[in-house]
Amino acid sequence: MMDIKNVSVITLGCSKNEIDSELMLALMEKNNFIIVNSLEDADIIIINTCGFIKDAKEESIETIWEITRYKKEGRCKFIILAGCLAERYSKELLEEIDEVDGVIGTGNIKEIISMITELQKGRKKLEKTKNIDENYLEGINRLDFTPSKYVKISEGCNNFCTYCIIPSLRGKHRSRKIEDIIKEVEFLANNGVKEVILIGQNTTDYGIDLYGDYSLHKLLDELNKIENLKWIRLLYLYPDNITDRLIDSIRKNSKVLKYVDIPLQHISDSILQRMNRRTSKKDIIKLISTLRNEIPNIIIRTTFIVGFPGETEENFNELYNFIEKVKFDRLGIFTYSKEEGTPAYDFKDHIDEHIKQYRRDRLMGLQQRISYSLNNQKVGKVYEVLVEDMIEKNLYSGRTYMDSPDIDGLVFIKTHNELEYGEYVNVKITDALEYDLMGEIIDEFSK
């Protein structure tokens, strides 16, 4: 059997993939593999792919083809594909790309060691997929301890939105036990993690399958007790099951950031119905009003889809006017992606790509103006900032509670002090950009 020990992982797509990659790396280190950052030094390269929408699929395919050169020209012996694209097109990828040796599905990551072992024994073109309803891989301690870490509280989704392929790739909704999540977060906090970001396909549905009740509020109440933890951030809260108990838990728990990511996708009732969204314009307006009334200074982030089949100019204008009126703190716009295997794929009234892009650009232009106006209102105020990077001497960047990593803005901090990665400092905002803020350090919070 070949002695192949150096492993490198490339992660594409969402934060859920990031966690899956970390779990695979932890399994491999536990089995005496050596984790290397340089692809040139890797005997095994694992590409954790994304297959959610067209752009993500194209990026994954381009990355795979690019990585094949390390097998042709370098020391790489095996290329293994993981993630959603691998789950979705496993046979095609194995057949069409000679350099790919194995494909492992979204529910099969625990089998990564056995796959490598089989490849070392001379087996070829291995496929381990179709286990999408597998539970989370518990009891595996992650290896990387940056100040902010994603924590998956559930997997899969039961919503079956007509545009979305995720239930076919990630399975039905499955919550992790509260005690298992607490154990993981305590481990992370004890190793220097300051902020945990709770994620799932739909975090609002947390607990309904295990406990017969929507239980995210109970999880937050328990996580808030963890001593070394500073921030708890919530992403991917579908609007239909945000309960009064959850709102109260966000409001009362000091470590739970007053920040919510609620993917709304549209506001026109006719489009929401075609999307199979379990909400309405009336419900959405009521929810936003309740959140803003019950939780002072709450930051609301959302995403919308434009160009969904059948979206008329009237539907789009309704969405535009809604965004203009509500003035979301953070907002992302996606153009509809026609995905085979979804009900919307077979809808008859698809919209031209240039119209989709035009509508997206109009909404992003509107949001840029809204964001700039909201940011200007922050000038002169003081915020607690988590330091993340040194740009140059006397200039750092970081985030407030108002910003999630990678998708939201930054605060650029001017200071003569030497700041540490992961510390919290008090910053007075001196200037505003469209999405970012500038500020000066005035004193330091305890690390």
Disulfide bonds with the S-S distance in Angstrom:
none
